[in-house]
Amino acid sequence: MQQEDRGVIVVTGASSGIGAVYADRLAARGYDLILVARRRDRLAALADRLRSAYGCNAKAVAADLSSHDGVAQVEALIDGTVEFAGIVNAAGLGALGLSASVDPAAVDAMIRVNVLALTRLSLAAARRCSATGRGMIVNIGSIVTLMPVPGAGGYSGSKAYVLNFTRSLHAELAPRGIAVQAVMPGPVRTEFFGNAAAPFPDSLFMSPETLVDTALHALDHEESVCFPTLHDLGAWQQFDGARSHLLHAVTRDGQPAARYSAI
């Protein structure tokens, strides 16, 4: 039985993995959906299943978010959806490989999806949510944000952007009643690694269902940065506090540090 209608959520990367699970869970919560990904057949099948299971409205939109036209298409949907209630940016690319051999075209596409598309669609969502004083913006990051990662430098950098950008949005929008969250998973059992061997033991992998259920629980409790596998929240608080301490230290004055006195 469908719950009370709560508006329309856009879910990118909805054809599989994390995005598909978000679509299912949000439909179960009473939202209507706009499902976005490149694979139209998978989107259509998911939309049919969600309509049958939950009685929701689910629209399948095939769009390539590595292209300007694809991003503009989804922006127009956000702008034109009367009962818009938010977005989950789950689309993402990896472009893994050492810097001397990684495919530049793959890196370009990754940055367009992970950074440019996520930014443009988040800002479009922020404009709509700001006008109504409600809604959500959920962006999928990664624990690789926390460290340099040889062989995944571009991916790590793109996810570091997601964290800082999303936290900035949260600082702006949370006082207006808009829920903004960065989800920071470790390895997840999805199609991300393709046929390649994953560089992690199987014990570290989380299912996309567990990830999404955990992240939504965190969102319900106004947790703006969610590390689903973080058992000691104090570790994040200590890490974040150290960054704040460093910021204070480097803005003490405009003079070179003593160790550079020979300059």
N, C-alpha and C positions, 0 to 999 in steps of 0.2 A: 504494500500500500504506500502510495506516495505521501511524503510529508508535506507540510505547508510550503508553498513555493517560496524560494529564498533568492531568486534572481538567477542570472546567467554567469557562469564561470567559463573563461577560455582556458583550455589546457593544451599547451604545445608539447610536441613529442608524444602524442597520445596514442600512437599506433602500437606501442609495445612498452614493456618495462615499467619504469617509474610513472611515466605519464599515463599509461593505461590504467594503472592501479589508482592513481589520483582520480581519474575520471569515474571509476567504479565507486570509490568511497564518497566522492562529492555528490554523485547521483543518489546514493543511499541516504545522504543527508538532506535531500530535497532540492538540490540545485538542478537547473537546466544547464546544458553544456554546449559549447562550441569546441569541437575536437579538431586539432590542427596537427598535421604531419605531412610527409611527402607521399606516403603509401595510401592511396585512396581506398583500395580494396579492404585493407585492414581497418581503416577508419570506419568505413561503411558497416563492416561486420560488428565492430564495437558499438557503434551507434544503435544498431538494431538490437543488440543484446541488452544494452542499458535501457532502451525504451521498453523492452519486454519485461525486464526484471524490476524496474523501478517506476515505470509510468512517466518518465521524464521526457522532456524535449531534448534531443541530441542531434546536433548538426555536424556533419563531417565536412571539413574544408581541407582540400589538398593544397599545400603551399610549401614552397622551398624557402626556408628562412635564411639560407645563405645568399639569397638574391634580394635585390632592392624591391623588386615587384612583389615577391612573396611577403616581405615584411610590411609593405604598404597595404597589401590586401588584408592582412590581419589587423593592422591599425584601423583601417576603415570599418572593419567589423566591430572593433571595440568602440569606435566613435558612434556607430550607428545602432548599437544594441541598447534598447530603451531600459531594460532592467539589468544592466551590467552590474555584476557584483564582484568581479576580480579576475585575476589571472594566476595560473601556475605555469611558470616557465621551466618546463622539464626537458625541452629539446636541448641537445648538446652533442658535440663532436669531440673526438680525441686527438687525431693527428699525432700519434706517438712515434718517436724515433729520435735518434741522436741528431744533434744540430747539423752535423756535416752531411747527413744523408736523408733527413726527413723531407718529404715532398712539399715544396713551397705552396703549391696550389691547395694541398690539403690543410696546411696551416692557415692559409687565407680563408678558406671556407669555415674552419673552426672558429677563427676570431669573429667572422661575420655572424655565426650562430650564437656562440657562447657569450660574446660581448655586445656586438652591435644590435642584433635582433633582440636580445634580452633587455638591453637598455631602452631601445625605442618602444618596445611593447610595455615595459614597466612604466615608462613615462606617460604613454597613452592611457594606461590603466590608472595612474596617479591622477591625471587630469579628471577622468570620469569619477573616480572615487572621492576626490576632493570636492567635487560639485554636490555629491549626495551625503558626504560625511559617513560613509560606510563602505565596507568591502575588504578584499584581501589581495595582497601581492606576495606570492611565494616563489622564490628563486632557488634553484638547485645548485649548490656549490660542491665542495669536495674537501676532504681532509688534506689533500695535497696543497691546499692553500697555505698550510702551516710550515712548509719547508721547500727548499729547492729540490727539484726532482730531475736528475739527469735522464735524458730520454723522453721527458715530458715537460720540458721547460715552458713551451707555449701553452700547454693545457693547464699547468700549475699556475702560470701567470693569469690566464683567463679566469680561473676560479678565484684567485686572489682578488681580481677586479669585482667578481660577483659579490664576494663578502663585503668589501668596502662600500661598493655602490648600494647594496641592499641595506646595510646598516645606516648609511646616510639617508636613504629613503625613510627608514624607520624613524630616525630622529625628526624628520620633517612631518611625517604623516601620522604617527601614532597619537600625537596630541589632538588630531582631528577625528579620532575614532576609527582609523583604518589599520587593519592588522597587516604588518609587513614582517616576513620571516625569511631568513637564509637557512636552508637545510644543508648540512655538511656531512654527507655520508662517507663511509669508507667503501670498500669493495661491495658491489651489489650484483646479484645474479641476474644480469640482463644480457643484451646482445652487444654490449659496449666493446668487448674484446674480440668479437667475431670468432674466427676459427683459431686465433692465436692463443697460446698458453698464457694464462693469467699469471702475473708475477707475484702472486700472493697465495699462501696456503688456503685450502678450502675452508678451514675453520674460521677465517676472518670474514667470509662473505655473509651478507645479510640478504634475505629475500626482499624483493621490492614491496611485497605486501606488508612485511614487518616494518620496513623503513617508512612507508607512507602512514601506517597506523600510528607509529611512534611520533612522526612529525606533526600529524594532525592533533594528537593529544597535546603535544607541546604548544601548538598554535592555540588550542582551546585555553591553555594556561598562560597565554601572552608571552611565550618564550620566543624572543625575536631571532636568536641564533640557536639552532638545534643541532647538536652532535648526537645522533641516535645511539651510538655505542659508547658515549662518554659516561662512565659510572661515577667519576669523581668530578663534580661540577666545579669544585675549587681549583682544579687544574686549569680550566678555561678562565676562570676569574683571575687567577694568578698570571696567566699569559697575557690577558687583556690589560691587567693592571700594569704589567711590565711595559707594555707599549705606551700606556699613558705616561708612565714615569719617564720613558725615553723621550717622548714628545716634549715634556716639560724641560728635560735636560738640554735638548737641542734648541730650545727657544729662549734660553736664559738671557742671552744678549747676542749682538751681531758680530762678535769678535772671534777670530780663529782660536781653536783650542791650543793650549800650551805646547802640545806635542808637535805643532806645526810652526813653532816660533821662529824657525830658520827660514820660513818663506818670506 
